[in-house]
Amino acid sequence: MAEPLAPLLKEIRACRICIEAPFNAPLPHEPRPVLQISKSAKLAIFGQAPGNLVHQSGKPFTDPSGDRLRAWLNVSTDEFYDAKRVAIIPMGFCFPGYDAKGGDLPPRKECAAHWRARLMAAAPNIKTAILVGGYAQKWHLNGTARKSLTETVAAWRDFTPAYFPTPHPSWRNNGWLKKNLWFEEELLPVLRKRVRALLR
């Protein structure tokens, strides 16, 4: 039986594992877990980790990547942030900080290890999850992800309707999108149709 969601969310929002008991170096700033979930949500977005802008706002995908993701899904801002219909659960709940080149570090591993199974059990009505990026794909596809993100996304038909793997909507992937036109031509129309059906 799934545990109640409200106390679980309270625990997550107070989490300090990555500072008090980190797997490696501690989080370089105060934690601010960012996620959106309800028991009634049928659509889920499983991403990587919040960026700095999201860390500041405390709201998922409040950045240019979020604008592109909403365009990919053909959803309004109101629909996207309706927690009763859409769950947004990154692999790492907090902004992980920057690497030496100024890019975001990978999601903190403490989050998935400690919280993910409990959260998934507490959200039993999710019918379709959009797996944004390789970290979410490897965890949720449970050994069936391909060797590379491109191969996994190209094999999207093998995972639907439960999962739709996508690249991250970051501007850093503009080159990938230009090389893989099938993503917007073939995958996105099917994904948009599925999203619309779940949001009705």
Buried (B, 14 or more C-beta within 10 A) or exposed (E): EEEEBEEBBEBBBEBBBBBEEBEEEBBEEEBBBBBBBBBBBBBBBBBBBBBEBBBEBEBBBBBEBBEBBBEBBBBEEEBBBBEEBBBBBBBBBBBBBEEEEEEBBBBBBBBBEBBBEBBBEBBEEBEBBBBBBBBBBBBBBEEEBBEEBBEBBBBBEEBBEEBBBBBBBBEEBEEBBEEBEEBEEBBBEBBBEBBEEBBE
